[in-house]
Amino acid sequence: MKASKFWIANMIVALGAILMTACNKELDEMMIVGKWEVIDASRTYYFVYDTEDVFVSESYEVGMVWEFTQDGQLQVSDVADTYTYTLSDNILTTEYAFKYYSETAQFFRIENHTDDELVLSVHYTETDKVGERVVTHRLTFARVAE
């Protein structure tokens, strides 16, 4: 009898954890819907042959507004095209990353997400005549009040 109660209690705890996780994921997807303005943007990179020297520069995205719709569409100010997006855990997948950053940039990592702040980063490598660089773009957004 004691083992049966223990088993039932464990099942209830496990079921509760699963339900809470499912609810949180749904809530996160709804929380990203709306307009977000880029308030800080930086580009950090280092050359593959010299990982000790890290370079940081501001990025042009400050002031741009990204709008996420409930039907999975992304519109970025100053960009004529509309893109689709999907969310899975802390990954925001959109072809915008591929088109505007690099062919190797397939998604953004969601580093922080609250009601009023969203921080995304995209990571990729690029090569030119100077050498191969590992690049991280980090975008910090503030929700635009409507």
VODRENKOL-920646 format. One record per residue: residue in three letters; chain; x, y, z of N, C-alpha, C, O in turn. Coordinates in Angstrom, 1 decimal. Layout:
<margus>
ALA	A	X	Y	Z	X	Y	Z	X	Y	Z	X	Y	Z;
...
</margus>
This chain:
<margus>
MET	A	0.8	-1.2	0.0	0.0	0.0	0.0	0.9	1.3	0.0	0.6	2.2	-0.7;
LYS	A	1.9	1.2	0.8	2.8	2.4	0.9	3.5	2.6	-0.5	3.6	3.8	-0.9;
ALA	A	3.9	1.6	-1.1	4.6	1.7	-2.5	3.6	2.3	-3.5	4.0	3.0	-4.3;
SER	A	2.3	1.9	-3.4	1.3	2.4	-4.3	1.1	3.9	-4.1	1.0	4.6	-5.1;
LYS	A	1.0	4.3	-2.9	0.8	5.8	-2.6	2.1	6.6	-3.1	1.9	7.6	-3.7;
PHE	A	3.2	6.0	-2.9	4.5	6.6	-3.4	4.5	6.8	-4.9	4.8	7.8	-5.4;
TRP	A	4.1	5.7	-5.6	4.0	5.7	-7.0	3.0	6.7	-7.5	3.3	7.5	-8.5;
ILE	A	1.8	6.8	-6.9	0.8	7.7	-7.3	1.3	9.2	-7.1	1.1	10.0	-8.0;
ALA	A	1.9	9.4	-6.0	2.4	10.8	-5.7	3.5	11.2	-6.7	3.5	12.3	-7.2;
ASN	A	4.4	10.3	-7.1	5.4	10.6	-8.1	4.8	10.9	-9.5	5.2	11.7	-10.2;
MET	A	3.7	10.1	-9.8	3.0	10.3	-11.1	2.4	11.7	-11.1	2.4	12.4	-12.1;
ILE	A	1.8	12.1	-10.0	1.1	13.4	-9.9	2.2	14.6	-10.1	1.9	15.5	-10.8;
VAL	A	3.3	14.4	-9.4	4.4	15.4	-9.5	4.9	15.5	-11.0	5.1	16.6	-11.5;
ALA	A	5.1	14.3	-11.6	5.6	14.3	-13.0	4.6	14.9	-13.9	5.0	15.7	-14.8;
LEU	A	3.3	14.6	-13.8	2.3	15.1	-14.6	2.2	16.7	-14.5	2.1	17.4	-15.4;
GLY	A	2.3	17.1	-13.2	2.3	18.6	-13.0	3.4	19.3	-13.7	3.3	20.4	-14.3;
ALA	A	4.6	18.7	-13.6	5.8	19.3	-14.3	5.6	19.4	-15.8	6.0	20.4	-16.4;
ILE	A	5.0	18.3	-16.4	4.8	18.3	-17.8	3.8	19.4	-18.2	4.0	20.1	-19.2;
LEU	A	2.7	19.5	-17.4	1.7	20.5	-17.7	2.2	21.9	-17.6	1.9	22.7	-18.4;
MET	A	3.0	22.1	-16.6	3.6	23.5	-16.4	4.5	23.8	-17.5	4.5	25.0	-18.0;
THR	A	5.3	22.9	-18.0	6.2	23.1	-19.1	5.4	23.4	-20.4	5.8	24.4	-21.1;
ALA	A	4.4	22.7	-20.6	3.6	22.9	-21.8	2.9	24.3	-21.7	2.9	25.0	-22.7;
CYS	A	2.4	24.7	-20.6	1.8	26.0	-20.4	2.8	27.1	-20.6	2.5	28.1	-21.3;
ASN	A	4.0	27.0	-20.1	5.0	28.0	-20.2	5.4	28.2	-21.7	5.6	29.3	-22.1;
LYS	A	5.5	27.1	-22.4	5.9	27.2	-23.8	4.8	28.0	-24.6	5.2	28.9	-25.4;
GLU	A	3.6	27.7	-24.3	2.5	28.4	-25.0	2.5	29.9	-24.6	2.3	30.7	-25.5;
LEU	A	2.7	30.2	-23.4	2.8	31.5	-22.9	3.9	32.3	-23.6	3.7	33.4	-24.0;
ASP	A	5.1	31.7	-23.7	6.2	32.3	-24.4	5.9	32.7	-25.8	6.3	33.7	-26.3;
GLU	A	5.3	31.8	-26.5	4.9	32.0	-27.9	4.0	33.2	-28.0	4.1	34.0	-29.0;
MET	A	3.1	33.3	-27.1	2.2	34.5	-27.2	2.9	35.8	-26.7	2.5	36.9	-27.2;
MET	A	3.8	35.7	-25.8	4.5	36.8	-25.3	5.4	37.5	-26.3	5.6	38.7	-26.2;
ILE	A	5.8	36.8	-27.4	6.7	37.4	-28.4	5.9	38.2	-29.4	6.4	39.1	-30.1;
VAL	A	4.6	37.9	-29.5	3.7	38.6	-30.5	3.6	40.1	-30.1	3.4	40.4	-29.0;
GLY	A	3.8	40.9	-31.1	3.7	42.4	-30.9	4.9	43.0	-31.6	5.7	42.4	-32.4;
LYS	A	5.1	44.3	-31.3	6.2	45.1	-31.9	7.3	45.3	-30.9	7.1	45.5	-29.7;
TRP	A	8.5	45.1	-31.4	9.7	45.2	-30.6	10.7	46.2	-31.3	11.0	46.0	-32.4;
GLU	A	11.2	47.1	-30.5	12.2	48.0	-31.1	13.6	47.7	-30.6	13.8	47.4	-29.4;
VAL	A	14.6	47.6	-31.5	16.0	47.3	-31.2	16.5	48.6	-30.5	16.6	49.6	-31.0;
ILE	A	16.9	48.4	-29.2	17.5	49.5	-28.4	19.0	49.3	-28.3	19.7	50.3	-27.9;
ASP	A	19.5	48.2	-28.5	21.0	48.0	-28.5	21.3	46.8	-29.5	20.6	45.8	-29.5;
ALA	A	22.4	47.0	-30.2	22.8	46.0	-31.2	24.3	46.0	-31.2	24.9	47.1	-31.4;
SER	A	24.9	44.9	-31.1	26.4	44.8	-31.2	26.8	43.6	-32.1	26.1	42.6	-32.2;
ARG	A	28.0	43.7	-32.6	28.6	42.7	-33.4	29.9	42.4	-32.8	30.8	43.2	-32.7;
THR	A	30.1	41.2	-32.3	31.3	40.7	-31.7	31.9	39.6	-32.6	31.2	38.7	-33.0;
TYR	A	33.2	39.7	-32.8	33.9	38.7	-33.6	35.3	38.5	-33.2	36.0	39.4	-32.6;
TYR	A	35.9	37.4	-33.6	37.3	37.1	-33.5	37.7	36.3	-34.7	36.9	35.6	-35.3;
PHE	A	39.0	36.4	-35.1	39.5	35.7	-36.2	39.9	34.3	-35.7	40.4	34.1	-34.6;
VAL	A	39.6	33.3	-36.5	39.8	31.9	-36.1	41.3	31.7	-35.7	41.6	30.9	-34.8;
TYR	A	42.2	32.3	-36.4	43.6	32.1	-36.1	44.1	32.9	-34.9	45.2	32.8	-34.5;
ASP	A	43.2	33.8	-34.4	43.6	34.7	-33.2	42.4	34.8	-32.3	41.7	35.9	-32.3;
THR	A	42.1	33.8	-31.5	40.9	33.8	-30.7	41.1	34.7	-29.4	40.1	34.9	-28.7;
GLU	A	42.3	35.2	-29.2	42.5	36.1	-28.0	42.0	37.5	-28.3	41.6	38.2	-27.3;
ASP	A	42.1	38.0	-29.5	41.7	39.4	-29.8	40.2	39.4	-30.3	39.8	38.9	-31.3;
VAL	A	39.4	39.9	-29.4	37.9	40.0	-29.7	37.6	41.4	-30.1	38.0	42.4	-29.4;
PHE	A	36.8	41.6	-31.1	36.5	42.9	-31.6	35.0	43.1	-31.4	34.2	42.2	-31.6;
VAL	A	34.6	44.3	-31.0	33.2	44.6	-30.8	32.9	45.9	-31.5	33.6	46.9	-31.4;
SER	A	31.7	45.9	-32.2	31.3	47.1	-32.9	29.8	47.3	-32.8	29.1	46.3	-32.6;
GLU	A	29.3	48.5	-32.9	27.9	48.7	-32.9	27.4	48.2	-34.2	28.1	48.1	-35.2;
SER	A	26.1	48.0	-34.2	25.5	47.5	-35.4	24.4	48.4	-35.9	23.8	49.2	-35.0;
TYR	A	24.0	48.4	-37.1	23.1	49.3	-37.7	21.6	49.1	-37.3	20.8	50.0	-37.6;
GLU	A	21.3	48.1	-36.6	19.9	47.7	-36.4	19.2	48.6	-35.3	18.0	48.5	-35.2;
VAL	A	19.9	49.4	-34.5	19.3	50.2	-33.5	18.2	51.1	-34.1	18.5	51.7	-35.1;
GLY	A	17.1	51.0	-33.5	15.9	51.8	-34.0	15.0	51.0	-34.9	13.8	51.5	-35.1;
MET	A	15.4	49.9	-35.4	14.5	49.1	-36.2	13.4	48.5	-35.4	13.6	48.2	-34.2;
VAL	A	12.3	48.3	-36.0	11.1	47.7	-35.3	10.8	46.3	-35.9	10.6	46.3	-37.1;
TRP	A	10.7	45.3	-35.1	10.3	44.0	-35.6	8.9	43.7	-35.0	8.7	43.9	-33.9;
GLU	A	8.1	43.2	-35.9	6.7	42.9	-35.5	6.4	41.4	-35.7	6.5	40.9	-36.9;
PHE	A	6.1	40.7	-34.6	5.8	39.3	-34.7	4.3	39.2	-34.6	3.6	39.7	-33.7;
THR	A	3.7	38.5	-35.6	2.2	38.3	-35.6	1.8	36.9	-35.0	2.7	36.0	-34.9;
GLN	A	0.6	36.8	-34.6	0.1	35.5	-34.1	0.2	34.4	-35.1	0.3	33.2	-34.7;
ASP	A	0.1	34.7	-36.4	0.1	33.7	-37.4	1.5	33.4	-37.9	1.6	32.8	-39.0;
GLY	A	2.5	33.7	-37.2	3.9	33.3	-37.5	4.6	34.2	-38.5	5.5	33.7	-39.2;
GLN	A	4.2	35.4	-38.7	4.8	36.3	-39.7	5.7	37.3	-38.9	5.4	37.7	-37.8;
LEU	A	6.8	37.7	-39.6	7.8	38.7	-39.0	7.9	39.8	-40.1	8.3	39.5	-41.2;
GLN	A	7.7	41.0	-39.6	7.9	42.2	-40.5	9.0	43.0	-39.8	8.9	43.3	-38.6;
VAL	A	10.0	43.4	-40.5	11.1	44.2	-40.0	11.1	45.6	-40.7	11.0	45.6	-41.9;
SER	A	11.1	46.6	-39.9	11.0	48.0	-40.5	12.2	48.2	-41.4	13.3	47.6	-41.2;
ASP	A	12.0	49.0	-42.5	13.0	49.2	-43.5	13.3	48.0	-44.4	14.3	48.1	-45.2;
VAL	A	12.6	46.9	-44.2	12.7	45.8	-45.1	11.4	45.5	-45.7	10.4	45.3	-45.0;
ALA	A	11.4	45.4	-47.0	10.1	45.2	-47.8	9.5	43.8	-47.6	8.3	43.7	-47.5;
ASP	A	10.3	42.8	-47.4	9.8	41.4	-47.4	9.2	41.1	-46.0	9.5	41.7	-45.0;
THR	A	8.3	40.1	-46.0	7.7	39.6	-44.8	8.3	38.2	-44.6	8.4	37.4	-45.6;
TYR	A	8.7	37.8	-43.4	9.3	36.5	-43.2	8.4	35.7	-42.2	7.6	36.2	-41.5;
THR	A	8.6	34.3	-42.3	7.9	33.5	-41.3	8.8	33.2	-40.2	10.1	33.4	-40.3;
TYR	A	8.3	32.9	-39.0	9.1	32.5	-37.9	8.4	31.4	-37.1	7.2	31.2	-37.2;
THR	A	9.3	30.6	-36.4	8.8	29.6	-35.5	9.6	29.6	-34.2	10.7	30.1	-34.2;
LEU	A	9.0	29.2	-33.1	9.7	29.2	-31.8	9.7	27.8	-31.3	8.7	27.0	-31.4;
SER	A	10.8	27.4	-30.8	11.0	26.1	-30.1	12.0	26.3	-29.0	13.2	26.6	-29.2;
ASP	A	11.5	26.2	-27.8	12.3	26.4	-26.6	13.0	27.8	-26.7	12.2	28.8	-26.7;
ASN	A	14.3	27.9	-26.7	14.9	29.2	-26.8	15.5	29.5	-28.2	16.4	30.2	-28.3;
ILE	A	14.8	28.9	-29.2	15.3	29.1	-30.6	14.2	29.8	-31.4	13.0	29.3	-31.4;
LEU	A	14.5	30.9	-32.1	13.6	31.6	-33.0	14.2	31.3	-34.4	15.2	31.8	-34.8;
THR	A	13.5	30.6	-35.2	13.9	30.2	-36.5	13.2	31.1	-37.5	12.0	31.2	-37.5;
THR	A	14.0	31.7	-38.4	13.4	32.6	-39.4	14.4	32.7	-40.6	15.6	32.7	-40.3;
GLU	A	13.9	32.8	-41.8	14.9	33.0	-42.9	15.5	34.4	-42.9	16.4	34.7	-43.7;
TYR	A	15.0	35.3	-42.1	15.6	36.6	-42.0	17.0	36.5	-41.6	17.9	37.2	-42.1;
ALA	A	17.3	35.6	-40.6	18.7	35.4	-40.2	19.6	35.0	-41.3	20.7	35.5	-41.5;
PHE	A	19.1	34.1	-42.2	19.9	33.6	-43.3	20.1	34.7	-44.3	21.2	34.8	-44.9;
LYS	A	19.1	35.5	-44.6	19.2	36.5	-45.6	20.0	37.7	-45.2	20.7	38.2	-46.1;
TYR	A	19.9	38.1	-44.0	20.5	39.4	-43.6	21.8	39.2	-42.8	22.5	40.2	-42.6;
TYR	A	22.1	38.1	-42.4	23.4	37.9	-41.6	24.4	37.0	-42.4	25.5	37.4	-42.7;
SER	A	24.0	35.7	-42.6	24.9	34.8	-43.3	24.1	33.6	-43.7	23.1	33.2	-43.1;
GLU	A	24.7	32.9	-44.7	24.1	31.7	-45.2	24.2	30.6	-44.1	23.5	29.6	-44.2;
THR	A	25.1	30.8	-43.2	25.2	29.8	-42.1	24.4	30.2	-40.9	24.4	29.4	-39.9;
ALA	A	23.7	31.3	-40.9	22.9	31.7	-39.8	21.4	31.3	-40.0	20.7	31.9	-40.8;
GLN	A	21.1	30.2	-39.3	19.7	29.6	-39.5	18.7	30.1	-38.5	17.5	30.0	-38.8;
PHE	A	19.1	30.5	-37.4	18.2	30.9	-36.3	18.8	31.8	-35.3	20.0	32.1	-35.3;
PHE	A	18.0	32.4	-34.5	18.4	33.3	-33.4	18.2	32.5	-32.1	17.3	31.7	-31.9;
ARG	A	19.2	32.7	-31.2	19.0	32.2	-29.8	18.3	33.2	-29.0	18.6	34.4	-29.1;
ILE	A	17.3	32.8	-28.2	16.6	33.7	-27.3	17.4	33.7	-26.0	17.3	32.7	-25.2;
GLU	A	18.1	34.8	-25.7	19.0	34.8	-24.5	18.2	35.3	-23.3	18.4	34.9	-22.2;
ASN	A	17.2	36.2	-23.5	16.4	36.7	-22.4	15.1	37.1	-23.0	15.0	37.6	-24.1;
HIS	A	14.0	36.8	-22.2	12.7	37.2	-22.7	11.8	37.4	-21.5	11.5	36.6	-20.7;
THR	A	11.3	38.7	-21.4	10.4	39.1	-20.4	9.2	39.8	-21.1	9.2	39.9	-22.3;
ASP	A	8.3	40.3	-20.3	7.2	41.1	-20.9	7.7	42.3	-21.7	7.1	42.6	-22.8;
ASP	A	8.8	42.9	-21.3	9.2	44.2	-21.9	10.6	44.1	-22.6	10.9	45.1	-23.2;
GLU	A	11.3	43.0	-22.5	12.6	42.9	-23.0	12.8	41.6	-23.8	12.3	40.5	-23.3;
LEU	A	13.5	41.6	-24.9	13.8	40.5	-25.7	15.2	40.6	-26.1	15.6	41.6	-26.7;
VAL	A	16.0	39.6	-25.9	17.4	39.6	-26.3	17.7	38.4	-27.2	17.5	37.3	-26.8;
LEU	A	18.1	38.7	-28.5	18.3	37.6	-29.5	19.8	37.7	-29.9	20.4	38.7	-29.9;
SER	A	20.4	36.5	-30.2	21.7	36.5	-30.7	21.7	35.5	-31.9	21.0	34.5	-31.9;
VAL	A	22.6	35.9	-32.9	22.8	35.0	-34.0	24.3	34.8	-34.2	25.0	35.7	-34.1;
HIS	A	24.6	33.5	-34.4	26.1	33.1	-34.5	26.3	32.5	-35.9	25.6	31.8	-36.4;
TYR	A	27.5	32.9	-36.4	27.9	32.4	-37.7	29.4	32.6	-38.0	30.0	33.3	-37.2;
THR	A	29.9	32.1	-39.1	31.2	32.4	-39.5	31.2	33.1	-40.8	30.3	32.9	-41.6;
GLU	A	32.2	33.9	-41.1	32.3	34.5	-42.4	33.8	34.6	-42.8	34.7	34.6	-41.9;
THR	A	34.0	34.6	-44.1	35.4	34.6	-44.5	35.6	35.7	-45.6	34.7	35.8	-46.5;
ASP	A	36.7	36.4	-45.5	37.0	37.3	-46.6	38.6	37.3	-46.7	39.2	36.3	-46.3;
LYS	A	39.1	38.3	-47.4	40.6	38.2	-47.7	41.4	38.3	-46.4	42.6	38.0	-46.4;
VAL	A	40.9	38.8	-45.3	41.6	39.0	-44.1	41.6	37.6	-43.3	42.6	37.4	-42.6;
GLY	A	40.6	36.8	-43.5	40.6	35.5	-42.8	39.2	35.1	-42.4	38.2	35.8	-42.7;
GLU	A	39.1	34.1	-41.7	37.8	33.5	-41.2	37.5	34.1	-39.8	38.3	34.0	-38.9;
ARG	A	36.3	34.6	-39.6	35.8	35.2	-38.4	34.6	34.4	-37.8	33.8	33.9	-38.6;
VAL	A	34.6	34.3	-36.5	33.4	33.7	-35.8	32.7	35.0	-35.3	33.2	35.8	-34.5;
VAL	A	31.4	35.1	-35.7	30.7	36.3	-35.4	29.4	36.1	-34.5	28.8	35.1	-34.7;
THR	A	29.2	37.0	-33.6	27.9	37.0	-32.9	27.3	38.4	-33.0	27.9	39.4	-32.6;
HIS	A	26.0	38.4	-33.4	25.2	39.6	-33.4	24.3	39.5	-32.2	23.6	38.4	-32.1;
ARG	A	24.2	40.5	-31.4	23.3	40.4	-30.2	22.4	41.6	-30.3	22.8	42.8	-30.5;
LEU	A	21.1	41.4	-30.3	20.1	42.4	-30.4	19.2	42.5	-29.2	18.7	41.4	-28.7;
THR	A	19.1	43.7	-28.6	18.3	43.8	-27.4	17.1	44.7	-27.8	17.3	45.8	-28.4;
PHE	A	15.9	44.2	-27.5	14.7	44.8	-27.9	13.9	45.3	-26.7	14.0	44.7	-25.6;
ALA	A	13.1	46.4	-26.9	12.1	46.8	-25.9	10.8	46.7	-26.6	10.6	47.1	-27.7;
ARG	A	9.8	46.2	-25.8	8.4	46.1	-26.4	7.9	47.5	-26.7	8.1	48.5	-25.9;
VAL	A	7.3	47.7	-27.8	6.7	49.0	-28.2	5.3	49.0	-27.7	4.5	48.1	-28.1;
ALA	A	4.9	50.0	-26.9	3.6	50.1	-26.4	2.6	50.5	-27.5	2.9	51.3	-28.3;
GLU	A	1.5	49.8	-27.5	0.5	50.1	-28.6	-0.7	50.7	-28.0	-1.7	51.0	-28.8;
</margus>
